[in-house]
Amino acid sequence: VKWAGIYTQGYIKNNNATSVSNIVQEAVYVTVPSLGTLAITPQIIDLHANDTYGYTYDTYAPITNLIGKKGSEVNGWITGANIKAHEGDDDNSYWWQNGSGLGNFGAWTLVVVYEDSSETLKNISVFDGYKKVANQTGFQTVDITVSGFLTPTSGDVKSTLSIFAGEGDKNIAGDKLYVDGIAINETNAFYSTISGFN
């Protein structure tokens, strides 16, 4: 393992930024085979107000305990805990619409970059940066510019893009995702489902 980091996201129904910041600064717990349970304190926290009803957030923290470990030491079930989120769905008091069924959410992902001499050479880039996308003025269209990729000078170039997006409205369509103007999903891009690798 060359690099590892944990990212969390969620919605907290509290309109006090200081309170929310204090809540999400608490450690999250990651249980890894052969290492046990690790308490990881977020190093980066981003908060976005959801009108006056609460905050969505994301956090990031490196997991230095994984660096240098071999696959045989860490392969297996990895679990995350203490991810902050408000439970249930809306209580019909939000600004968007009564009875929308909009759910709250909490999510986490572990990103691991490893080296394997039996694999072909690859360039791995991890881009951090929480962006709010919402049906609100200023957040309906969000562009994210990434750069710094290194590619072979000849032959086929194959790539994989992974996006960690969290939300609680699987039943509300309209989210769209494009990469360089090409539609990846034009109906419900962030639909509260783990899609795996394509």
Secondary structure, 3 states (H helix, E strand, C coil): CCEEEEEEEEEECCCCHHHHHHHHCCCEEEEECCCEEEEECCCEEEEEECCCCCEEEEEEEECHHHCCCCHHHHCCCCEEECCCCCCCECCCCCCCCCCCCCECCEEEEEEEECCCCCCCCCCCCCCCCCCCCCCCCCCCCCCCCCCCCCCCCCCCCCCCCCCCCCCCCCCCCCCCEEECCEEEECCCCCCCCCCCCC
